[in-house]
Amino acid sequence: MPILTYHSLDDSGAVTSVAPCDFAKHIHSLARRGFTGISLSDLLDGWAGKAPLPLRPVVLTFDDGFANLLPHAAPLLAEHKFRATLFAVSGRCGQTNDWPNQAPGIPRLPLLTWEELAQIQTAGFEIGAHTVTHRPLTALSDDEAQREIRESKAEIEHRLGRAVTTFAYPFGLINAASRACVQENFRGACSVELGTASPKEDRHSLRRLDVYYLRQPAVFNRFGTWAGGAYLAVRGAGRLLKARLNSAT
């Protein structure tokens, strides 16, 4: 099951950005080829036998909650009757993505306000939690990490009036204590490990496909094909090797 990861829709060319015109081509490509965009909760419901999944589902996820999703993503997804999941940083709503450990090449951009989150929720977005401050959970004490996880869920539920059942780990960094807390509070959670998700794997550390590797429309058109799968497998192997080399130095 493919779970795609987007962040910002802007023209900066940063590794966390996809140009709005390219994003529109992604969605048109999915629709043209018979895919249906669903939320992470839709996937979990399907795996649990609570609701049928569409013929060619793809989970669309957006980390951080950038304000540019409202004009560039919400109308386009609504046009195609696609759903998606947005992981919001509860303590930064209405501010910017200038949080600790932010890479210097990432543009500082506005995040959705609470009113805008409520608006995008009505447009078909599930709102999940992405902690309070976006600090890496593995750098915090167990108590601090648990507060980041639990308080983000509680604040979003209070503000938006709906249960929050899905989560994404900031920077994809997970340890045993944070994973246990997430399992206690959410139905499922996403990592940043590159790959497709399976109902047999850990549902609180689901793999995703970072659209950074697919953002060029010509490459994205291969998504869901044998050639696209082979390309992503090669990129995943290279990413894993790089991580191992960095950890060894």
C-alpha positions as CSV (number, residue, x, y, z in Angstrom):
1,M,0.0,0.0,0.0
2,P,1.6,3.3,-1.0
3,I,1.6,6.2,1.5
4,L,2.9,9.4,-0.2
5,T,4.6,12.1,1.9
6,Y,4.2,15.7,0.9
7,H,5.2,18.8,3.0
8,S,5.0,22.2,1.4
9,L,3.5,23.2,-2.0
10,D,5.8,26.1,-3.1
11,D,8.2,27.0,-5.9
12,S,11.4,27.1,-3.7
13,G,12.8,23.8,-5.0
14,A,13.7,22.7,-1.4
15,V,13.8,19.0,-0.6
16,T,10.5,19.4,1.4
17,S,8.7,21.3,-1.4
18,V,6.8,20.4,-4.5
19,A,5.8,23.1,-7.0
20,P,2.0,23.7,-7.1
21,C,1.9,23.1,-10.8
22,D,3.7,19.8,-10.4
23,F,1.4,18.8,-7.5
24,A,-1.6,19.4,-9.8
25,K,0.0,17.1,-12.4
26,H,0.5,14.4,-9.7
27,I,-3.1,14.5,-8.7
28,H,-4.3,14.5,-12.4
29,S,-2.0,11.6,-13.1
30,L,-3.4,9.6,-10.2
31,A,-7.0,10.3,-11.1
32,R,-6.3,9.5,-14.8
33,R,-4.8,6.1,-13.9
34,G,-7.7,5.1,-11.6
35,F,-6.1,5.8,-8.2
36,T,-8.2,7.2,-5.4
37,G,-6.7,9.3,-2.7
38,I,-7.6,8.2,0.8
39,S,-6.6,9.2,4.4
40,L,-4.5,7.1,6.8
41,S,-7.7,6.3,8.8
42,D,-9.4,5.1,5.7
43,L,-6.5,2.7,5.2
44,L,-6.7,1.5,8.8
45,D,-10.4,1.0,8.5
46,G,-9.9,-1.0,5.3
47,W,-7.3,-3.2,7.0
48,A,-9.6,-3.7,9.9
49,G,-12.5,-4.8,7.7
50,K,-14.6,-1.8,8.8
51,A,-15.0,-0.3,5.4
52,P,-14.0,-1.3,1.8
53,L,-11.0,0.2,0.2
54,P,-11.2,1.6,-3.4
55,L,-9.8,-0.4,-6.3
56,R,-6.5,1.5,-6.5
57,P,-6.0,3.3,-3.2
58,V,-3.1,5.7,-2.4
59,V,-2.8,7.3,1.0
60,L,-1.9,11.0,0.7
61,T,-0.2,12.6,3.7
62,F,1.0,16.1,4.3
63,D,3.4,16.8,7.2
64,D,3.6,20.0,9.2
65,G,0.4,21.8,8.0
66,F,1.7,24.5,5.6
67,A,-0.8,27.3,4.8
68,N,-0.2,26.8,1.1
69,L,-2.2,23.5,1.2
70,L,-5.4,25.5,1.5
71,P,-5.2,27.1,-1.9
72,H,-3.1,24.5,-3.8
73,A,-4.3,21.1,-2.4
74,A,-7.8,21.4,-0.9
75,P,-9.7,22.5,-4.0
76,L,-7.8,20.0,-6.3
77,L,-8.4,17.0,-3.9
78,A,-12.1,18.0,-3.5
79,E,-12.4,18.2,-7.3
80,H,-11.3,14.5,-7.6
81,K,-13.1,13.4,-4.4
82,F,-9.7,12.5,-2.9
83,R,-9.2,12.4,0.9
84,A,-5.9,13.0,2.7
85,T,-4.2,13.2,6.1
86,L,-2.5,16.3,7.4
87,F,-0.2,16.0,10.4
88,A,-0.3,19.3,12.3
89,V,2.2,20.7,14.8
90,S,-0.2,21.9,17.4
91,G,2.0,24.5,19.1
92,R,3.0,26.2,15.9
93,C,-0.4,26.7,14.2
94,G,-0.6,30.1,12.7
95,Q,3.2,30.6,13.0
96,T,6.0,29.2,10.8
97,N,8.1,26.0,10.4
98,D,11.1,27.6,12.1
99,W,11.5,24.8,14.7
100,P,14.6,23.2,16.2
101,N,16.7,21.1,13.9
102,Q,15.2,22.7,10.8
103,A,17.7,22.3,7.9
104,P,19.1,25.7,6.7
105,G,18.0,25.1,3.1
106,I,14.3,24.8,4.0
107,P,12.2,28.0,3.5
108,R,10.4,29.4,6.5
109,L,6.8,29.5,5.5
110,P,3.4,30.1,7.2
111,L,1.5,27.3,8.8
112,L,-2.2,26.9,8.9
113,T,-4.1,28.7,11.6
114,W,-6.7,26.8,13.7
115,E,-9.5,28.4,11.7
116,E,-7.8,27.3,8.5
117,L,-7.3,23.8,9.9
118,A,-11.0,23.6,10.6
119,Q,-11.7,24.8,7.0
120,I,-9.3,22.2,5.4
121,Q,-10.8,19.5,7.6
122,T,-14.2,20.1,6.1
123,A,-12.6,19.8,2.6
124,G,-11.8,16.2,3.2
125,F,-8.6,16.3,5.2
126,E,-8.1,14.1,8.3
127,I,-6.1,16.0,10.9
128,G,-3.5,13.9,12.6
129,A,-0.9,14.9,15.2
130,H,2.8,15.8,14.7
131,T,3.7,16.8,18.3
132,V,3.5,20.2,19.9
133,T,6.8,21.7,18.8
134,H,8.3,19.4,16.2
135,R,11.3,18.6,18.3
136,P,12.9,15.2,17.6
137,L,11.4,12.8,20.2
138,T,14.6,10.9,20.6
139,A,16.4,14.0,21.9
140,L,13.9,14.4,24.7
141,S,13.4,12.7,28.1
142,D,10.7,10.1,28.1
143,D,8.4,12.5,30.1
144,E,9.0,15.3,27.6
145,A,8.4,13.1,24.6
146,Q,5.1,11.8,26.1
147,R,3.9,15.4,26.7
148,E,4.7,16.3,23.1
149,I,2.7,13.3,21.9
150,R,-0.3,13.5,24.2
151,E,-0.7,17.2,24.4
152,S,-0.7,17.6,20.6
153,K,-3.5,15.1,20.3
154,A,-5.5,16.8,23.1
155,E,-5.1,20.3,21.7
156,I,-6.1,19.4,18.2
157,E,-9.2,17.5,19.5
158,H,-10.1,20.4,21.7
159,R,-9.7,23.0,18.9
160,L,-11.3,21.0,16.0
161,G,-13.9,18.9,17.9
162,R,-12.9,15.6,16.3
163,A,-11.0,12.6,17.5
164,V,-7.3,12.5,16.5
165,T,-6.3,8.9,15.8
166,T,-3.2,9.2,13.6
167,F,0.4,10.5,14.2
168,A,3.6,11.2,12.4
169,Y,7.0,11.2,14.1
170,P,9.0,14.5,13.6
171,F,12.0,13.7,11.4
172,G,10.9,10.1,11.5
173,L,12.9,9.6,14.7
174,I,11.5,6.9,16.9
175,N,12.6,5.1,20.1
176,A,10.9,2.5,22.2
177,A,9.4,4.9,24.7
178,S,7.9,7.3,22.1
179,R,6.6,4.4,20.1
180,A,4.9,2.9,23.1
181,C,3.2,6.2,23.9
182,V,2.1,6.6,20.3
183,Q,0.7,3.1,20.3
184,E,-1.3,3.9,23.5
185,N,-2.8,7.0,22.0
186,F,-3.2,6.5,18.2
187,R,-4.5,3.8,15.8
188,G,-1.5,4.2,13.5
189,A,1.5,6.3,12.9
190,C,3.9,7.1,10.0
191,S,7.7,7.0,9.9
192,V,9.9,8.3,7.1
193,E,11.4,4.9,6.3
194,L,11.2,4.7,2.5
195,G,8.9,1.9,1.2
196,T,5.3,0.8,0.9
197,A,3.1,-0.1,3.9
198,S,1.7,-3.6,4.6
199,P,-1.0,-4.7,7.0
200,K,1.5,-7.2,8.4
201,E,3.9,-4.6,9.6
202,D,4.0,-2.4,12.6
203,R,1.1,0.0,12.2
204,H,2.7,2.5,14.5
205,S,5.8,2.8,12.3
206,L,4.4,2.7,8.7
207,R,6.7,3.2,5.8
208,R,6.0,6.0,3.3
209,L,7.2,7.1,-0.2
210,D,8.7,10.6,0.0
211,V,7.5,12.6,-3.0
212,Y,11.0,14.2,-3.1
213,Y,12.0,11.2,-5.2
214,L,8.9,11.5,-7.5
215,R,8.3,15.2,-7.7
216,Q,9.2,15.6,-11.4
217,P,5.9,14.8,-13.3
218,A,7.6,12.5,-15.8
219,V,9.0,10.4,-12.9
220,F,5.7,10.5,-11.0
221,N,3.9,9.1,-14.0
222,R,5.8,5.9,-13.4
223,F,4.5,5.6,-9.8
224,G,2.5,2.4,-9.5
225,T,4.3,0.7,-12.3
226,W,7.0,-2.0,-12.3
227,A,9.6,0.6,-13.5
228,G,8.5,3.0,-10.7
229,G,8.8,0.3,-8.1
230,A,12.3,-0.6,-9.3
231,Y,13.4,3.1,-9.2
232,L,12.1,3.5,-5.7
233,A,13.8,0.3,-4.5
234,V,17.1,1.6,-5.8
235,R,16.6,5.0,-4.2
236,G,15.7,3.3,-0.9
237,A,18.8,1.1,-1.0
238,G,21.0,4.2,-1.6
239,R,19.3,6.1,1.2
240,L,19.8,3.2,3.6
241,L,23.5,2.9,2.6
242,K,24.0,6.6,3.1
243,A,22.4,6.5,6.6
244,R,24.7,3.6,7.6
245,L,27.8,5.4,6.4
246,N,26.8,8.5,8.3
247,S,26.2,6.6,11.5
248,A,29.6,4.9,11.2
249,T,31.5,8.2,10.9
